[in-house]
C-alpha cells in the first residue's frame, strides 16, 4: 500500500541545472498537486492537476513546469534551477469529490540548489 | 498568500497536558482540515470539519469551527511525547479544488 511515492528523496543541483521530480499515486485519485515548503511559510501550491490531461498554476508557478503523464503520475520540472528554489517539495493527491476530501502526501523531495 | 494562520507558532507543554492550537482564515470556506507533520516526513490528515459543522471529535482530537469569526481550534487532550510535530490548518474554498495551508504550529510535548 504505497500511497504517494516521490523520487528522488534528496537532490543537490548547481545553479542553471535542470531536473525533474517524479510523483506517482496508486489510489486512483483524479487530482494531484505539487507544493513547496519553506521554513516559516507553510506549504505553497506550485501547480495542480484536477484531472488527467489538465494542469493549472498555483500560487508560486514561476520557474517550474509540470506534466500529468497519466492518471497515476504527475512530474515537476525545474528547467534552470536557482538558489531560491532550494526547498522541500511535496506531491499530494486527492479523490476528486466536489469540495471535500483529504490530501494524501508523499514523503517529500529535499532539493538544494548551490 | 496564505489563507490560514496558526497561533501560536510554537507551543511546549508537559506530557498529559492539553494542547490548543488556533487557526484564522480570511475568506469563506467549504471545509477546514488539520494536518500533522512529523520532522522530516510528509503531512498526514487528521480531521476535516465542514462549514456547517461547529465541532468534531476524533479520538483525543477536538476541532471547533466558528465561521462568523473565521477561526478554528484544534485541541489535543492528554498529550503524549509522540504528539510532538507540526500542525497545519488548511482551508478548502472550493475554487479549483485547492487547499491553502497556514504556516503551522510546532508542538513539543515534554516527557
Contacts between the chains, C-beta under 8 A, distances in Angstrom:
chain1	res1	chain2	res2	distance
A	4	B	42	7.6
A	31	B	97	5.6
A	33	B	98	7.9
A	33	B	99	7.9
A	35	B	101	7.6
A	40	B	103	6.0
A	41	B	2	7.7
A	41	B	103	6.0
A	42	B	2	5.9
A	42	B	88	6.3
A	42	B	101	4.5
A	42	B	102	5.4
A	42	B	103	4.1
A	42	B	104	5.7
A	43	B	43	7.5
A	43	B	88	7.2
A	43	B	101	4.2
A	44	B	2	7.9
A	44	B	101	7.8
A	45	B	98	6.0
A	45	B	99	7.9
A	45	B	100	7.4
A	48	B	96	7.4
A	48	B	97	7.4
A	48	B	98	6.5
A	50	B	96	7.0
A	50	B	97	5.5
A	56	B	96	6.4
A	58	B	98	7.0
A	59	B	1	7.4
A	90	B	42	6.0
A	90	B	43	7.1
A	92	B	43	7.8
A	94	B	97	7.2
A	96	B	97	6.8
A	98	B	94	7.7
A	99	B	30	4.0
A	99	B	31	6.9
A	99	B	92	6.4
A	99	B	94	4.5
A	100	B	30	7.4
A	100	B	31	6.4
A	100	B	48	7.6
A	100	B	50	7.8
A	100	B	92	7.6
A	102	B	33	6.3
A	102	B	45	3.8
A	102	B	48	6.2
A	103	B	33	7.8
A	103	B	35	7.7
A	103	B	43	7.3
A	103	B	45	6.6
A	103	B	90	7.6
A	103	B	99	6.0
A	104	B	45	7.4
A	105	B	42	3.7
A	105	B	43	4.6
A	105	B	44	7.2
A	106	B	42	5.5
A	107	B	41	6.1
A	107	B	42	4.7
A	108	B	40	7.8
A	108	B	41	7.3
A	108	B	42	5.6
